[in-house]
Amino acid sequence: MSTFQLSVISIFVAFIVIGVGAFAMFGGVFGGGGIGAVTIWGTIPQETGDYLLDSLRSADKSLQDVHYIEKGAGSYESTMLNAMASGAAPDLFLVTQEQLGAFSDKIITIPYGTVSQSQFISSFVDEGQLFLTPQGALALPFMIDPLVMYWNRDLFGSAGIASAPAYWNDFLTLAPKMYSANSSQNITRSAVALGAWSNVAHAKEILSTLFIQAGEPIISRNAQGALIPVFGNTPSNTSGNPAESALRFYTEFGNPSKTTYSWNRSLPRSDEAFIAGSLGVYFGFASEYRTLGERNPNLRFAVAVMPQLQVGSKSTYGKITALAIPRAARNVAGAAAVAQKLTGASAAAALVSYTGMPSARRDVAPDTSANSVSDVFVQSALIARGWVDPGKKETDQVFKTMIESVVSGGQEPSGAVSEAAQEFVRLIPVRF
């Protein structure tokens, strides 16, 4: 045979080998075989994982050998990475888009032949697409925790304000109405905790919300699926660069010379101030609702969707958790089948019922007509957005520097955004 014929035959043989491997890895279990033993690691409470599996086993006996093990949130990444390196990894593990950077090269991509792209997009909320690549899904969305606005009914009432602010610009008039200071000019009551880093809970997520709403996605993927930094590259509009405008708005609440001055780093953490009744608005995750009430049963507060810009589509930051298969998994085919079952409509409905959290699926819509809190959570989940974090510690420092350099007067927002953009460019090639 000629060299050309041999080359063609070699290519076809390679395709056959790849196809057989893919079938053995993902397709074999769907041909009638059993799932087998599958171990799942994550940071959700053990009782939540056990409840979900128990509720599904009554109708699906194939899940008998599937077990969930809770791991400590503080050391989760290092525990997983060590387990992967030593060959002791689970078959499935829970990962958020904030942790994806640490594991992206250690995850088996679920091919579109197993879960099609159209099936994925039509089944899960929009933020789930952060896990998609041109080759398939890095993970299947399991839970979502959107950022929402908690507001103190009594403080709003005493300020003569009947409802929560719907737009960010509303805070420009709300801040001076609710502001109070003692004779030493120490702040005793504030409308909102913005303009600082160290004592603003979820400062990174709040500022990310402002960036995303302004049309600044921070991190994106190229045509090959690789992460690329795009922060600071959005063309300027009539009001200037979107990232600079968002950063300027955030930091003005920490500027004593502004009428919006409401916060400084000498104050307690924003969640503590809200619990104590001295903060009008607290931006927190939906998962905090229950604990906020438990920390102060006498606090009269309500929940609303995050404030929006007056132009553009609605959005808020969301923390989305998905099920991924590590490359070191022993039972890849079983893990793929279990991941599909645990992210299906039946499992999602059971999870919503047990936790009170919104679903990561579009087709699981609880009746919220008699529950205003759940209604806000569902609305927020549908508009949740986010970005794949290349490294939490490193990007925390980028956001901290951005905020503190402007508040201290060391830089203008334009300079802070420019330096942050350079840091993102530096981080991505190092980690990917």
C-alpha positions, 0 to 999 in steps of 0.5 A: 500500500502507498504511504497515503493509504497507510496514513488514511488507514491509521487515521481511521484506526485511531478514530475507532480506538477513540470511539471504543474508549469513549463508549467504554468510558461513557456509553457502556453503562447506558447499554444495560449494565449496572452503575456499580459503586460510586463515591461522591465528595462535596461540602454540602451537609452530610444529611443533605446528601444522604436525604437526596440519595435515600429519596431517589433509591426508593424508585431507583435501585441502581443507586444502592452502592452510591454514597456521599461523603462530606468534606470540610469546606476550608480544606476542600481544594487541598483535600481533593488535590491530594486525593487525586495525586495519591490515587484516592480520589472519589468517582464524583465531586462537587465543584463551584465555578469559583473552584474550577480553576484549580481542577480544570485539568484534572476533570474528565469532560463529559462529551456531548454524545452523553449530554448534548449541548442543546439538552444542557442549555435547555435543562439548566439555568444560564450560569451553568454554561460556565461549565461548557467547552467545545468538547463537552461539559466539565460538570453538570449543574447541581445547585445554585446560590444567587446573591440577593438583597436583604433589607431591614423593614424597620430602618426603611420605615423610619427613613420614610421609605416603603420598599427596597431599592430596585436600582443602584442609583436609588442608593444615591438618595437612600444613603444620606437619608439613613446615615447617622453618626455620633458626636465623634462623627463615628458612623452609627447607622448606614444604608449600605455596606459598600466602599471597603474590602475587609469588612464587606461580606462578599465584596468580590461578588458584589463588585462582580455583580456590578461589573457583569451588569455593566457588560464586563464579563471578566473571564471568557473562553476562546473558540478552543475552550481555553479561559481568556482574560477580558476584564477592562477590554469592553469598549467605552459607552456614553458614560465611560468604561463600564468597569471604571464606572462600576468601580467608581460607584462602589468606592464612592460609599467609602469616600467621606467627602461624598454625600453617599458616604456610608461605610469605612473599615473601622465598622463591624462586618456587614453581616454583623451590622445587619444582624445588629439592626444598624445596616439597612441593606445587606447583600448576601447569598440565598443560603444565608436566609435561615441563619440570618433569622436565627442570629437575631429572631427579632430582626424584621427583614425581607428579601429582594432581587439585587439592584439593577442598572436602569438599562440592560438585562437583569443579572446577579452574581451566583455561586453554582455547584456542579458534579464533576468526574475526576480523571483519577476516578475508578468508575467513570461510567458509573459516575457519569450515570450518577451525575445525570441522575443527581442533576435530573428533574426528580433529584432537583425537585427533592433537593429544592423541597429539602433545602428551600434553595432554588433549582439549577434546572429550568424545569423545576419550578416550585409553587412560590405564590405563597412564599415571597422569599422563594419567589425572589430566590427563583427569580435570582437563580434565573438571572444569575451569572458568574465567571470561572475564577482562575485562582481564588486567593490571587483574584481576591488580592486583585479585587482588594487592591482595586478597591483599596487603592481607589478608596485610599486616594492612591489611584483613580478607577481607570488606573485601578482597572488597568492594573487589575486587567494586567493581573488577570492576564498574568494569572491566566497563562500561569494556571492554564 
